[in-house]
Amino acid sequence: QSSSRSATAILVTNPTTEHRDAVGRSEAQLGVCIAHPGLSPGPINRRLRRLVTRCSMWRAKQLEYTFRRTCMDAYRPMTVATREALDFCCEMFDAELSEEERERLCGAYLLLPAFADCKPGLDQLAAANHRCYAFSNGTSSDVRCLLANAELSGSFVDTVVVDDMPSPVFKPHAATYAYLMERAGSSEEDTWLVSSNPFDILGAAACGWRTAWMKRGERPNYVMDPWADSPGPTVVVSSFLELADAVASHPPRGA
């Protein structure tokens, strides 16, 4: 029996997917990005909305800082980008938050609840002998804490974070996806990324991965970047429960 392995990444703050070949069930490596596909940012948005008019600015600045630091070759952990982005928003909107309040808001990122479909969807993938990895721009300690609080620790084979790279950079740098494949022992042809973040989907696709865009809402928060030279997501899903069938419908190339 032949066996192809795939890796899928799903964003919570950052893993998921499965594949079958012509002979039988194959083992897939799934990278789940821990940031939004499986975890709900609702609690953070509610807390921040009471303090800052435009809560989306915090997330946008957080991502901007990771992109800029990668371009500048000036890596600092995601926790730094998160705090500096919050400080920027407080300055921008003249929000007088105490140090305790700022720390509490940043700490809320570790308390995001899982969407109801996340655990059963990951269980389906595991039952099909697919290997799911939590793949994140965060740090190992933060991601493990996040998964534990969301009761998802047992759903992943391992946690792969950019902070552990020999020379850390943030996604969507190509080196991050190469690092996931090295850790998972997979290749481009049988690796999937599951994420709700368009930048992550485009980054993985540019490296030859297949991708599942977790689109849980409509405009303006869920719009794919219209890049003419990008293949876009392989599949678009709205629930983890759709992933098993979606991946099965796209077997590994050459299978």
Buried (B, 14 or more C-beta within 10 A) or exposed (E): EEBBBBBBBBBBBBBBBBBBBEEEBBBBBBBBBBBBBBBBBEBBBEBBEEBBEEBBBBBEBBBEBBBEBBEEEEBBBBBEBBBBBBBBBBEBEEBEBEEEBBEEBBEBBBEBBBBEBBBEBBBBBBEBBBBBBBBBBBBBBBBBBBBEBBEBBEBBBBBBBBBEBEEBBBBBBEBBBEBBBEBBEBBBBBBBBBBBBBBBBBBBBBBBBBBBBBBBEEEEEBEBEEEEEBEBBBBBBEBBBBBBEBBBEBBBEEB
